[in-house]
Amino acid sequence: MKYLAPGLWRLKEFPRPLINVYLAEDVLIDAGRRWDRGRIFAELEGREISMLALTHVHPDHQGCAKAICEARAVPLACHEDDVDAMEGRRAVAATAKPGAKAFARMWEGPPHKVDRVLHEGDEVAGFRVVHAPGHAPGEVIFFRDSDRVAICGDVIRNITYVTLRTRLAEPPDDLTPDPAENRRSIRKLAELNPSLILPGHGPAVTDMPAFQRFAASLPG
């Protein structure tokens, strides 16, 4: 695991951190794709976890949720607006676009009961839940007020999916039901004045002035 901040690590992925899974104290944040089971279970070997909490319910974030929760006998948490997707009453695919449906076929994990429904202001492993919809109805930012670390899911990304180069960007429109709403969530993230941003895709964002300029440059 890669140490990021006190009590916070990112699970390894080779060659670059493309699909991120974090460990906050003893709470696992996100569950990768269905085929990430091997690396997640290997990284968790010898570590106790108390819960799995999702930033949002898309195929590359809920893929191993059922497997992890059943193997470790831990509860699953997600925002109230994504419970229907996690429990199988709504499509997990990000949108109805062909690419999103193809990713769902490759990566989506089976439904699983949500044991803890998250709401704005709840606390998870010392992080405050901030609802940040747009990319997904139940997208959340986990924000730690003590040091202003933000685990932001797919509100932003810090990688190009083709070349795997580091680059700050919005999530792709084809995978985002409401890009305008997501831009409002990016601005909400900027208003939190984070000191470190940990996205769902790509390495940590450490240049905060560059992030603030990026957020200020967005249309709408």
C-alpha positions as semicolon CSV with decimal commas, in nm:
position;residue;x (nm);y (nm);z (nm)
1;M;0,000;0,000;0,000
2;K;0,107;0,358;-0,059
3;Y;0,096;0,586;0,243
4;L;-0,081;0,915;0,161
5;A;-0,162;1,088;0,490
6;P;-0,206;0,990;0,856
7;G;-0,427;0,681;0,870
8;L;-0,474;0,676;0,493
9;W;-0,334;0,449;0,219
10;R;-0,399;0,366;-0,147
11;L;-0,392;0,003;-0,256
12;K;-0,131;-0,082;-0,517
13;E;-0,210;-0,108;-0,888
14;F;0,043;-0,175;-1,165
15;P;0,165;0,011;-1,364
16;R;-0,027;0,321;-1,251
17;P;-0,311;0,402;-1,009
18;L;-0,596;0,381;-1,259
19;I;-0,880;0,237;-1,048
20;N;-0,821;0,354;-0,693
21;V;-0,914;0,178;-0,372
22;Y;-0,827;0,348;-0,043
23;L;-0,799;0,238;0,318
24;A;-0,894;0,501;0,576
25;E;-0,797;0,362;0,917
26;D;-0,993;0,035;0,900
27;V;-1,256;0,140;0,644
28;L;-1,209;0,038;0,283
29;I;-1,313;0,309;0,037
30;D;-1,441;0,169;-0,294
31;A;-1,416;-0,181;-0,435
32;G;-1,273;-0,160;-0,787
33;R;-1,387;-0,375;-1,078
34;R;-1,505;-0,734;-1,055
35;W;-1,161;-0,852;-1,172
36;D;-0,977;-0,650;-0,902
37;R;-1,057;-0,910;-0,639
38;G;-0,705;-1,060;-0,644
39;R;-0,515;-0,737;-0,584
40;I;-0,763;-0,607;-0,324
41;F;-0,762;-0,928;-0,121
42;A;-0,382;-0,952;-0,145
43;E;-0,339;-0,595;-0,019
44;L;-0,579;-0,654;0,269
45;E;-0,404;-0,974;0,381
46;G;-0,339;-0,949;0,754
47;R;-0,542;-0,629;0,794
48;E;-0,874;-0,598;0,973
49;I;-1,145;-0,386;0,814
50;S;-1,468;-0,274;0,977
51;M;-1,665;-0,150;0,676
52;L;-1,665;-0,093;0,301
53;A;-1,783;0,255;0,200
54;L;-1,839;0,356;-0,163
55;T;-1,786;0,699;-0,313
56;H;-2,052;0,601;-0,569
57;V;-2,207;0,294;-0,729
58;H;-2,052;0,252;-1,075
59;P;-1,902;-0,074;-1,211
60;D;-1,541;0,029;-1,142
61;H;-1,616;0,118;-0,780
62;Q;-1,861;-0,153;-0,666
63;G;-1,718;-0,450;-0,856
64;C;-1,587;-0,647;-0,556
65;A;-1,827;-0,506;-0,297
66;K;-2,025;-0,824;-0,244
67;A;-1,713;-1,042;-0,239
68;I;-1,537;-0,820;0,016
69;C;-1,838;-0,779;0,244
70;E;-1,914;-1,151;0,246
71;A;-1,552;-1,266;0,287
72;R;-1,480;-1,018;0,568
73;A;-1,832;-1,011;0,720
74;V;-1,836;-0,630;0,713
75;P;-2,121;-0,387;0,637
76;L;-2,155;-0,195;0,312
77;A;-2,220;0,179;0,305
78;C;-2,318;0,417;0,025
79;H;-2,516;0,736;-0,020
80;E;-2,895;0,711;-0,011
81;D;-2,925;0,810;-0,378
82;D;-2,719;0,508;-0,492
83;V;-2,879;0,240;-0,273
84;D;-3,117;0,130;-0,551
85;A;-2,825;0,072;-0,787
86;M;-2,619;-0,122;-0,532
87;E;-2,915;-0,340;-0,439
88;G;-3,004;-0,417;-0,801
89;R;-3,315;-0,205;-0,854
90;R;-3,142;0,041;-1,090
91;A;-2,876;-0,001;-1,354
92;V;-2,519;0,028;-1,228
93;A;-2,392;0,143;-1,569
94;A;-2,298;0,511;-1,551
95;T;-2,524;0,608;-1,844
96;A;-2,719;0,441;-2,124
97;K;-2,436;0,515;-2,371
98;P;-2,278;0,208;-2,542
99;G;-1,940;0,257;-2,377
100;A;-2,091;0,277;-2,029
101;K;-2,291;-0,039;-2,091
102;A;-1,979;-0,219;-2,216
103;F;-1,786;-0,123;-1,903
104;A;-2,074;-0,251;-1,691
105;R;-2,068;-0,588;-1,867
106;M;-1,694;-0,621;-1,804
107;W;-1,665;-0,478;-1,454
108;E;-1,994;-0,477;-1,266
109;G;-2,021;-0,686;-0,952
110;P;-2,341;-0,848;-0,822
111;P;-2,592;-0,657;-0,608
112;H;-2,547;-0,651;-0,233
113;K;-2,753;-0,515;0,055
114;V;-2,654;-0,171;0,180
115;D;-2,622;-0,190;0,557
116;R;-2,548;0,176;0,625
117;V;-2,715;0,449;0,422
118;L;-2,501;0,763;0,408
119;H;-2,633;1,119;0,421
120;E;-2,479;1,464;0,400
121;G;-2,277;1,533;0,713
122;D;-2,237;1,173;0,827
123;E;-1,895;1,060;0,950
124;V;-1,692;0,771;0,808
125;A;-1,346;0,694;0,952
126;G;-1,300;1,056;1,056
127;F;-1,419;1,190;0,719
128;R;-1,733;1,397;0,668
129;V;-1,973;1,290;0,393
130;V;-2,030;1,566;0,135
131;H;-2,290;1,489;-0,130
132;A;-2,142;1,570;-0,474
133;P;-2,379;1,444;-0,748
134;G;-2,346;1,477;-1,124
135;H;-2,125;1,184;-1,218
136;A;-2,355;0,960;-1,014
137;P;-2,670;1,045;-0,816
138;G;-2,512;0,926;-0,493
139;E;-2,155;1,047;-0,548
140;V;-1,990;1,166;-0,229
141;I;-1,669;1,331;-0,121
142;F;-1,519;1,203;0,203
143;F;-1,363;1,516;0,358
144;R;-1,147;1,521;0,670
145;D;-1,179;1,862;0,832
146;S;-0,874;1,815;1,056
147;D;-0,626;1,824;0,767
148;R;-0,855;1,899;0,468
149;V;-0,787;1,572;0,286
150;A;-1,057;1,490;0,031
151;I;-1,134;1,146;-0,116
152;C;-1,344;1,262;-0,409
153;G;-1,441;0,955;-0,614
154;D;-1,501;1,059;-0,974
155;V;-1,589;1,424;-0,915
156;I;-1,254;1,480;-1,088
157;R;-0,992;1,249;-1,235
158;N;-0,616;1,290;-1,252
159;I;-0,524;1,057;-1,538
160;T;-0,584;1,010;-1,909
161;Y;-0,745;0,673;-1,968
162;V;-0,561;0,601;-2,296
163;T;-0,201;0,705;-2,221
164;L;-0,223;0,683;-1,838
165;R;-0,051;1,020;-1,811
166;T;-0,128;1,240;-1,513
167;R;-0,379;1,510;-1,610
168;L;-0,651;1,686;-1,415
169;A;-0,989;1,661;-1,591
170;E;-1,362;1,622;-1,554
171;P;-1,503;1,270;-1,583
172;P;-1,602;1,183;-1,942
173;D;-1,945;1,308;-2,052
174;D;-2,039;0,961;-2,182
175;L;-1,997;0,828;-1,828
176;T;-2,159;1,123;-1,651
177;P;-2,539;1,162;-1,646
178;D;-2,526;1,534;-1,561
179;P;-2,193;1,706;-1,646
180;A;-2,325;2,049;-1,542
181;E;-2,420;1,918;-1,199
182;N;-2,080;1,754;-1,169
183;R;-1,913;2,089;-1,240
184;R;-2,110;2,232;-0,948
185;S;-1,973;1,947;-0,739
186;I;-1,618;2,029;-0,855
187;R;-1,674;2,385;-0,737
188;K;-1,810;2,248;-0,408
189;L;-1,487;2,050;-0,374
190;A;-1,286;2,366;-0,442
191;E;-1,484;2,556;-0,177
192;L;-1,374;2,300;0,081
193;N;-1,019;2,431;0,025
194;P;-0,860;2,085;0,029
195;S;-0,493;2,033;0,105
196;L;-0,480;1,696;-0,075
197;I;-0,727;1,541;-0,322
198;L;-0,747;1,166;-0,373
199;P;-0,945;1,087;-0,688
200;G;-1,103;0,764;-0,802
201;H;-0,868;0,756;-1,101
202;G;-0,507;0,870;-1,110
203;P;-0,247;0,981;-0,855
204;A;-0,310;1,222;-0,572
205;V;-0,365;1,587;-0,661
206;T;-0,111;1,786;-0,462
207;D;-0,091;2,115;-0,656
208;M;-0,383;2,298;-0,500
209;P;-0,336;2,628;-0,688
210;A;-0,353;2,432;-1,016
211;F;-0,670;2,256;-0,899
212;Q;-0,829;2,586;-0,797
213;R;-0,748;2,733;-1,140
214;F;-0,897;2,425;-1,306
215;A;-1,219;2,456;-1,102
216;A;-1,245;2,829;-1,173
217;S;-1,202;2,771;-1,548
218;L;-1,501;2,538;-1,584
219;P;-1,802;2,665;-1,780
220;G;-2,138;2,729;-1,618
